[in-house]
Amino acid sequence: TKKDGYQNNTYFWQIPFIKDEIGNLYFAGVNGIDRISPSKINNYPPPLIYFDKILINDKDFIGGIENKKNIRLSLNYKQRKISFKTGILDYFSENDNLIRYKMEELNDSWQIAQPNHIIQYEELPSGKYKLIIQASRSGNLFQGPERIIDIVISPPFWDTVWFRVLTVLICAVGLYMLIRYRIHQTFNARFI
């Protein structure tokens, strides 16, 4: 284009171009000769993934997912069904794109998303996860940037360390009190 420094549609089309030994193309025009080096032309931009919607227990997640590169979801133990409705921005491939994903800490192998680009997990146990998503070009070349979603599902209160410690302490104090009571009762029975 003209903004790249080339002539604006003013070429002699009788001899369209000449190619040299290293692959440069030369075009003759009214204002001189333009050289194009195909090896220096940047490839198309990589396909990008966007999030259309995140569903938690089949309800829209209201938390401002925005389309940042990294997203963090903090959920409670009841919010274990998660669905990501995604899409691909790629103006150079015609619907030949795929999405692959993997959930670290759950499975480390890549999986291909459904054709409608929905990624779904049901009954996720409590823990910390990292969902990595990447789009492909046509031909299944996964070259786009990875989108990362950090997911933290809090355990129920009865499955936490502090609850277990507190339960053990209460049981120990109860057992101690029961033993003291029995000793006191036995002692009083002997001397009365």
SULKALIN-V895321 format. One record per backbone hydrogen bond with DSSP energy under -0.5 kcal/mol. NH is the residue of the N-H (numbers start at 1). CO is the residue of the C=O. E is the energy in kcal/mol with one decimal. If there is no record, write none. Layout:
BEGIN
nh=NH co=CO e=E
nh=NH co=CO e=E
END
This chain:
BEGIN
nh=4 co=1 e=-0.8
nh=5 co=2 e=-1.8
nh=6 co=1 e=-1.8
nh=9 co=7 e=-1.2
nh=12 co=28 e=-2.4
nh=13 co=11 e=-0.8
nh=16 co=14 e=-0.6
nh=18 co=26 e=-1.8
nh=20 co=24 e=-2.1
nh=23 co=20 e=-1.4
nh=25 co=36 e=-3.0
nh=26 co=18 e=-2.7
nh=27 co=34 e=-2.8
nh=29 co=32 e=-2.9
nh=30 co=10 e=-2.2
nh=32 co=29 e=-1.3
nh=34 co=27 e=-2.9
nh=36 co=25 e=-2.9
nh=38 co=23 e=-0.5
nh=38 co=36 e=-0.8
nh=40 co=37 e=-1.9
nh=41 co=38 e=-1.1
nh=48 co=89 e=-2.2
nh=50 co=87 e=-2.2
nh=52 co=50 e=-0.6
nh=52 co=85 e=-2.8
nh=53 co=85 e=-1.7
nh=55 co=83 e=-2.9
nh=56 co=59 e=-2.9
nh=57 co=55 e=-0.5
nh=57 co=81 e=-3.3
nh=59 co=56 e=-1.3
nh=61 co=54 e=-2.9
nh=62 co=60 e=-0.6
nh=63 co=61 e=-0.8
nh=68 co=65 e=-0.9
nh=71 co=148 e=-2.2
nh=73 co=150 e=-3.4
nh=75 co=73 e=-0.6
nh=75 co=152 e=-3.4
nh=79 co=76 e=-1.7
nh=80 co=78 e=-1.2
nh=82 co=80 e=-0.7
nh=82 co=121 e=-2.7
nh=83 co=55 e=-2.6
nh=84 co=119 e=-3.1
nh=85 co=53 e=-3.3
nh=85 co=83 e=-0.5
nh=86 co=84 e=-0.7
nh=86 co=117 e=-2.4
nh=87 co=50 e=-2.1
nh=89 co=48 e=-3.5
nh=90 co=88 e=-0.8
nh=95 co=93 e=-1.1
nh=100 co=134 e=-2.8
nh=101 co=111 e=-2.5
nh=102 co=132 e=-1.8
nh=104 co=102 e=-0.7
nh=104 co=130 e=-2.8
nh=106 co=103 e=-1.8
nh=107 co=103 e=-3.2
nh=111 co=101 e=-2.6
nh=113 co=99 e=-3.4
nh=114 co=118 e=-1.0
nh=117 co=114 e=-2.5
nh=119 co=84 e=-2.4
nh=119 co=117 e=-0.5
nh=120 co=118 e=-0.5
nh=121 co=82 e=-3.0
nh=124 co=80 e=-2.0
nh=127 co=153 e=-1.7
nh=129 co=151 e=-3.2
nh=130 co=104 e=-1.0
nh=131 co=149 e=-2.9
nh=132 co=102 e=-2.8
nh=132 co=130 e=-0.6
nh=133 co=147 e=-2.7
nh=134 co=100 e=-2.5
nh=136 co=98 e=-2.2
nh=137 co=141 e=-2.3
nh=140 co=137 e=-1.2
nh=142 co=140 e=-0.9
nh=143 co=141 e=-1.3
nh=144 co=135 e=-1.3
nh=147 co=133 e=-3.0
nh=148 co=69 e=-1.6
nh=149 co=131 e=-2.6
nh=150 co=71 e=-3.2
nh=151 co=129 e=-2.5
nh=151 co=149 e=-0.5
nh=152 co=73 e=-2.9
nh=153 co=127 e=-2.8
nh=154 co=75 e=-2.9
nh=154 co=152 e=-0.6
nh=159 co=156 e=-2.2
nh=160 co=157 e=-1.3
nh=164 co=160 e=-1.8
nh=165 co=161 e=-2.8
nh=166 co=162 e=-2.4
nh=167 co=163 e=-2.6
nh=168 co=164 e=-2.5
nh=169 co=165 e=-2.6
nh=170 co=166 e=-2.6
nh=171 co=167 e=-2.6
nh=172 co=168 e=-2.6
nh=173 co=169 e=-3.0
nh=174 co=170 e=-2.8
nh=175 co=171 e=-2.7
nh=176 co=172 e=-2.5
nh=177 co=173 e=-2.8
nh=178 co=174 e=-2.5
nh=179 co=175 e=-2.6
nh=180 co=176 e=-2.5
nh=181 co=177 e=-2.5
nh=182 co=178 e=-2.5
nh=183 co=179 e=-2.6
nh=184 co=180 e=-2.9
nh=185 co=181 e=-2.9
nh=186 co=182 e=-2.7
nh=187 co=183 e=-2.7
nh=188 co=184 e=-2.4
nh=189 co=185 e=-2.0
nh=190 co=186 e=-1.5
nh=191 co=187 e=-1.3
nh=192 co=188 e=-0.6
END
